[in-house]
Amino acid sequence: MIVRDKSNGLKLLFVWHGTVLPKVLPIILGIMTLSLLAGTLARFHWYGATTVPAVGFTMFGVAISIFLGFRNNACYDRWWEGRKLWGALVANTRHLSRDSCFLPAADREALLMDMLLFVATLRDRLRGQKIRREQFGYTDISTERLDWLDSQINVPQRVLESMQKQLTAAVQQGKISDIIYATIQKHLVEMGGVQAGCDRIHSTPLPFPYSVLLHRAVFCFCWMLPFGLESVMGLWTPLLVGFISYLLIGLDELSHQLEEPFGMDHHDLALDNMVRMIERETLMLLDKPLPDAWQIDKNYNLS
């Protein structure tokens, strides 16, 4: 995810990295070239195609605007719901870190290490990637366990099961009371709820035919636009067509990126940053060395 200072409005006018412009620019240039070609042919009377009625573009444009706005709202709702779920996960890890003080030091450390393992593997699951072993340098987790977890269908669920077994053993051995067990176990239930919410977003995209229909409508509108504006705008047609195409095609591309908020695109959620923040806060409570915080590079990426 891009983390950028928005205080300078002038820079926002010319910013390139992290916008949708690099992806849509070839299409916009193609439409502007078509617009310039159509205007040149019409000016020298090399073709006599009938101008597309303006009222047709007006009705078509209003319909596209309504449906494009609806799709962008739906995609942003998915992005924002994902952010709220991970915000709840951050808060829950802090609660669990505090409530686990009732456990003996060794048992508490084992429980919190599994909590960090849950957070990291949940991120990897949502991104469809294997467990990144190099990120667990702060713990002595064995390679055999990581290999075993990597072979499981639902790794975060396995980690939650391990945490549940640790709490159950602590109760059976008399290390904590039933009341303390219920208090700590409530956090495991909430963590499972966060995973279920994230899985729901990840496994349920917007209906494919709807996205395809809107995508085709936007492109058809932009490609026909030069033939409807040339007679009115003249030489200004390519410039106006470029701006309108950037607006419509850019919104379509942005909604496509926001639809899957857990990926690696510039506008997806900064899961790496949140996982690292949870790791640093938890290890601080355990008085252990902290991994380096993510830094923002010159391109405003986390590194």
Secondary structure, DSSP 8 states (H G I E B T S, - for coil): --------HHHHHH--TTSSHHHHHHHHHHHHHHHHHHHHHHHTTS-------HHHHHHHHHHHHHHHHHHHHHHHHHHHHHHHHHHHHHHHHHHHHHHGGGS-HHHHHHHHHHHHHHHHHHHHHHHT----GGGGTTS---HHHHHHHHTSS-HHHHHHHHHHHHHHHHHHTTSS-HHHHHHHHHHHHHHHHHHHHHHHHHH----HHHHHHHHHHHHHHHHHHHHHHHHHHGGGHHHHHHHHHHHHHHHHHHHHHHTSTTSSSTTS--HHHHHHHHHHHHHHHTT--------B-TTS-B-
